[in-house]
Amino acid sequence: MATSPGKVDNPQRGRSARLEVVLIAVVLAMAALFTAGLLGYGLAGRNAHPGETSPEAGFARDMQTHHGQAVQMALTIRDKTTDPTLRTVAYDIITSQQQQSGQMFGWLTLWDLPQTGSEPAMAWMSSAGHDMSAMQPTGTAGASGTNSASPPATMPGMARPADLKRLDAASGVAAERQFLQLMIAHHRGGVQMAQAILERTNRPEVVALAKAIKSAQAAEIEQMESLLASRMSK
């Protein structure tokens, strides 16, 4: 039988083309399975909850405590000062740190962990060999000694009860100076804690919040140092 012009019967070429299609399909299927496996592995690792004594759990608990005292001091000075800049600083601390505390409370709930841990405060830092000698409370009453009502000795930047009482009793420029001194030290401790968890975690939600804390508090330290300098001669 005659074939049409320009058309050549080639069974071998047909078989080769079909084989090529099959091979491409197999390669694509294998690539899809490999990609799905990688995605599944990544999601499984990300969704694995931190444990009871993990750095993430310790950070979430301790930073809530740390933020709570900052909010307490900010509320105190907000009601004592008439300076609009200082009132704005206090308001920013109150709103941002309450919101961040809510995030960390939510993490612990999602991770099926209690809000209060079984280990001492800041154990998540000391257990990894961090130098805790530079992480002492830095209140203006640092020489007043310790008592059962004091914050843990390794909670960086925390004001002591005596400092908070003096702030409550002070007024005018004296109260503003005390607040700024205490909050600058408090923020420095918060930055140290944020840096410590960044060195110990790769969980995206924890990394994002720790970076935000570092950035915001470093900027507020600079602003408060300027406000304090303008009040030291008064």
C-alpha positions as CSV (number, residue, x, y, z in Angstrom):
1,M,0.0,0.0,0.0
2,A,1.3,3.4,-0.9
3,T,1.9,5.9,1.8
4,S,0.9,9.5,1.7
5,P,3.6,11.9,0.5
6,G,5.7,13.3,3.3
7,K,4.5,10.6,5.7
8,V,6.8,7.7,6.6
9,D,5.9,4.6,8.6
10,N,8.4,4.3,11.5
11,P,7.3,1.9,14.2
12,Q,10.6,2.3,16.0
13,R,10.2,6.1,16.3
14,G,6.6,5.6,17.6
15,R,7.8,3.3,20.3
16,S,10.6,5.6,21.3
17,A,8.3,8.6,21.6
18,R,5.9,6.6,23.8
19,L,8.8,5.4,26.0
20,E,10.0,9.0,26.3
21,V,6.5,10.1,27.4
22,V,6.4,7.3,30.0
23,L,9.9,8.2,31.3
24,I,9.0,11.9,31.7
25,A,5.8,10.9,33.5
26,V,7.8,8.7,35.9
27,V,10.4,11.4,36.6
28,L,7.7,14.0,37.2
29,A,5.9,11.7,39.6
30,M,9.1,10.9,41.5
31,A,9.9,14.6,41.7
32,A,6.4,15.3,43.0
33,L,6.7,12.6,45.6
34,F,10.1,13.8,46.7
35,T,8.8,17.4,47.0
36,A,5.8,16.3,49.0
37,G,8.1,14.3,51.3
38,L,10.2,17.3,51.9
39,L,7.2,19.5,52.6
40,G,5.7,16.9,54.9
41,Y,9.0,16.6,56.8
42,G,9.3,20.3,57.2
43,L,5.7,20.7,58.4
44,A,6.1,17.9,60.8
45,G,9.2,19.4,62.3
46,R,7.5,22.8,62.5
47,N,4.3,21.5,64.1
48,A,6.2,19.4,66.7
49,H,5.4,21.1,70.0
50,P,8.3,22.3,72.3
51,G,8.6,20.2,75.5
52,E,8.0,21.2,79.1
53,T,11.6,22.1,79.7
54,S,12.4,23.5,76.3
55,P,14.0,27.0,75.8
56,E,10.9,28.1,74.0
57,A,8.6,27.2,76.9
58,G,10.9,28.8,79.4
59,F,11.2,32.0,77.3
60,A,7.4,32.2,76.9
61,R,6.9,31.9,80.7
62,D,9.7,34.1,81.8
63,M,9.1,36.9,79.3
64,Q,5.5,37.1,80.4
65,T,6.7,37.7,83.9
66,H,9.2,40.2,82.7
67,H,6.6,42.0,80.5
68,G,4.2,42.1,83.4
69,Q,6.5,44.2,85.6
70,A,7.2,46.6,82.7
71,V,3.5,47.1,82.3
72,Q,3.1,47.7,86.0
73,M,5.8,50.4,86.1
74,A,4.5,52.0,82.9
75,L,1.0,52.2,84.4
76,T,2.5,53.8,87.5
77,I,4.3,56.6,85.6
78,R,1.5,57.2,83.2
79,D,-0.7,58.3,86.1
80,K,2.1,60.4,87.7
81,T,3.6,62.4,84.7
82,T,2.1,65.2,82.7
83,D,4.9,65.0,80.1
84,P,3.3,64.0,76.8
85,T,6.4,62.2,75.4
86,L,6.8,60.1,78.6
87,R,3.1,59.3,78.6
88,T,3.5,58.1,75.0
89,V,6.4,55.9,75.9
90,A,4.4,54.5,78.8
91,Y,1.4,53.9,76.6
92,D,3.5,52.1,74.0
93,I,5.1,49.8,76.6
94,I,1.6,49.0,78.1
95,T,0.0,48.1,74.8
96,S,2.9,46.4,73.0
97,Q,4.0,44.2,76.0
98,Q,0.4,43.2,76.9
99,Q,-0.1,42.1,73.3
100,Q,3.2,40.2,73.3
101,S,2.3,38.5,76.6
102,G,-0.9,37.4,75.0
103,Q,1.0,35.8,72.1
104,M,3.2,33.9,74.5
105,F,0.3,32.8,76.6
106,G,-1.3,31.5,73.4
107,W,1.8,29.6,72.4
108,L,1.8,27.6,75.7
109,T,-1.8,26.8,75.3
110,L,-1.3,25.6,71.7
111,W,1.7,23.6,72.8
112,D,-0.4,21.9,75.5
113,L,1.9,23.2,78.2
114,P,1.0,24.8,81.6
115,Q,1.6,28.5,82.0
116,T,3.8,27.8,85.1
117,G,6.8,25.5,84.5
118,S,8.4,22.9,86.7
119,E,11.8,24.4,86.5
120,P,13.1,27.6,88.2
121,A,12.9,30.9,86.3
122,M,15.6,31.3,83.6
123,A,16.7,27.7,83.8
124,W,16.3,27.6,80.0
125,M,19.3,30.1,79.7
126,S,21.6,28.7,82.4
127,S,21.2,25.1,81.1
128,A,22.8,26.1,77.8
129,G,25.9,27.5,79.4
130,H,25.0,31.1,79.2
131,D,27.0,33.4,81.5
132,M,24.4,34.4,84.1
133,S,26.8,36.6,86.1
134,A,25.9,39.5,83.9
135,M,22.1,38.8,84.2
136,Q,21.4,40.2,87.7
137,P,18.5,42.5,88.6
138,T,19.5,46.1,88.0
139,G,17.2,48.2,90.2
140,T,18.3,51.2,92.1
141,A,17.9,49.2,95.3
142,G,20.3,46.5,94.3
143,A,22.2,46.7,97.6
144,S,19.0,46.2,99.6
145,G,19.5,42.4,99.7
146,T,17.1,39.7,98.7
147,N,14.0,38.2,100.2
148,S,11.3,35.7,99.3
149,A,9.3,38.4,97.5
150,S,12.2,39.4,95.3
151,P,12.3,38.3,91.6
152,P,14.6,35.4,90.8
153,A,18.3,36.5,91.0
154,T,18.8,35.5,87.4
155,M,15.9,37.4,85.9
156,P,17.7,40.2,84.0
157,G,16.7,43.8,84.6
158,M,13.9,43.1,87.0
159,A,13.3,45.9,89.6
160,R,13.2,44.8,93.2
161,P,10.1,45.3,95.4
162,A,11.8,48.2,97.2
163,D,12.3,50.0,93.9
164,L,8.7,49.6,93.0
165,K,7.6,51.0,96.4
166,R,9.9,54.1,95.9
167,L,8.4,54.6,92.4
168,D,4.9,54.4,93.9
169,A,5.7,57.0,96.5
170,A,7.6,59.4,94.3
171,S,6.1,62.3,92.3
172,G,7.1,64.9,89.8
173,V,10.5,64.8,88.2
174,A,11.8,62.4,90.9
175,A,9.2,59.8,89.8
176,E,10.1,60.3,86.1
177,R,13.8,59.8,86.8
178,Q,13.2,56.6,88.9
179,F,10.9,55.2,86.2
180,L,13.4,55.9,83.4
181,Q,16.3,54.4,85.3
182,L,14.3,51.3,86.2
183,M,12.8,50.8,82.7
184,I,16.1,51.3,80.9
185,A,17.6,48.5,83.0
186,H,14.5,46.5,82.5
187,H,14.6,46.8,78.7
188,R,18.3,45.9,78.6
189,G,17.4,42.7,80.4
190,G,14.6,42.1,78.0
191,V,17.0,42.5,75.1
192,Q,19.3,40.0,76.7
193,M,16.5,37.4,77.1
194,A,15.4,37.9,73.5
195,Q,18.9,37.4,72.2
196,A,19.3,34.3,74.3
197,I,16.2,32.6,72.8
198,L,17.3,33.6,69.3
199,E,20.5,31.5,70.0
200,R,18.4,28.6,71.1
201,T,15.4,28.2,68.7
202,N,14.5,28.1,65.0
203,R,10.7,28.2,65.5
204,P,9.5,31.0,63.2
205,E,6.9,32.4,65.6
206,V,9.4,32.6,68.5
207,V,12.2,34.0,66.3
208,A,9.8,36.7,64.9
209,L,8.7,37.8,68.3
210,A,12.2,37.8,69.8
211,K,13.5,40.0,67.0
212,A,10.5,42.4,67.4
213,I,11.3,42.6,71.2
214,K,14.9,43.3,70.6
215,S,14.3,46.0,68.0
216,A,11.5,47.8,69.8
217,Q,13.2,47.8,73.2
218,A,16.6,48.9,71.8
219,A,14.8,51.9,70.2
220,E,13.0,52.7,73.5
221,I,16.2,52.5,75.5
222,E,17.7,55.2,73.3
223,Q,14.6,57.4,73.7
224,M,14.5,56.9,77.4
225,E,18.2,57.6,77.9
226,S,17.6,61.0,76.2
227,L,14.6,61.7,78.4
228,L,16.6,60.7,81.5
229,A,19.6,62.9,80.5
230,S,17.3,66.0,80.3
231,R,16.0,65.3,83.8
232,M,19.3,64.6,85.7
233,S,20.0,68.4,86.2
234,K,16.5,69.1,87.5
